[in-house]
Amino acid sequence: MQEEIPTKNLTLFEKAINRTRVGMIITDPSEIDNPIIFANDGFYELTGYTSNEVIGKNCRFLQGEKTDRRNIDKIREAIKQEQAVEVQLYNYKKDGTGFWNELTIDPVWIEEEQKMYFVGIQKDVTEEKENTRRLQETLTEIEEISTPIVPVTENAVVLPLIGNFTDNRFDATSSRLSYFFETAEEDYLIIDLSGLLEMDTYVVSKFLQISQLASLMGKKTLLAGVRPDLALKTLGLVDTVDKISTFVNVKSALDYIANKKEGSLD
């Protein structure tokens, strides 16, 4: 027979659980609606509810309009299968304030009772989620700044590229160009390479894809600012580069456009 834990130790464990900085609840799935049978002080502090409003209730009272139903279904399935689950839910406090709840649920089998319980740990990760959102917005702004589309004449826009041309930049550039070309009246896209650090087969292939995208949208692509050091690195790529007209600088490309007959895209 398993030795019982002394009362003083139980008191210590209870105090330790209540001192934790996260919420903790225990539910009893053998009861109707899997009610909460225990909640620590951290849970009450996190949600603003009292024990009279929590004990004996299913924890769905934390849910609201913005709570993702897919995650709720995921939790229900995990409980049904008696499996652990971890999700991030948008929950609501008693006063209606929303917060991001990093919820971990684990099944716990009590041998002496021959019974299963579920232990749920709640952690407020609202600040972390907000920081992640702000970081993503900043990264998006940086991408937009690093790939600006600049109208320079009634018939041409310039796309200056600075630094390295990565997959993320290509995806962001293609997306912005697709949106821009839908309403743009300009016929020419000038890609300015004067600020580009590297030129290789990969980069050239991406320029070709952008050129094809522009062509599908009724535009023509010109390359400007091909420096000697970049040109030397692409000597073996002449056939590919030749598919796009190249110029020493943006001014030369604009002079070329100005000398073309009006409406001619060649």
LINURUR-V140184 format. One record per pair of residues at least 24 apart in sequence whose C-alpha atoms are under 6 Angstrom apart, sorted by the first residue. I is the first residue (numbers start at 1). J is the second residue. Records with the same first field share a line. If there is no record, write none. Layout:
I: J ; J
This chain:
22: 122 ; 123
23: 121 ; 122
24: 120 ; 121
25: 119 ; 120
26: 118 ; 119
27: 117 ; 118
28: 117
47: 93
48: 93 ; 94
49: 94
62: 91 ; 92
63: 91
99: 126
100: 124 ; 125 ; 126
155: 186 ; 187
156: 186 ; 188 ; 189
157: 189
158: 189 ; 190 ; 191
159: 191 ; 192
160: 191 ; 192
161: 193 ; 195 ; 196
162: 195 ; 196
163: 196 ; 197
164: 197
187: 219
188: 219 ; 220 ; 221
189: 221
190: 221 ; 222 ; 223
191: 223 ; 224
192: 224 ; 225
193: 225 ; 226
194: 225
199: 230
222: 246
224: 248 ; 249 ; 250
225: 249
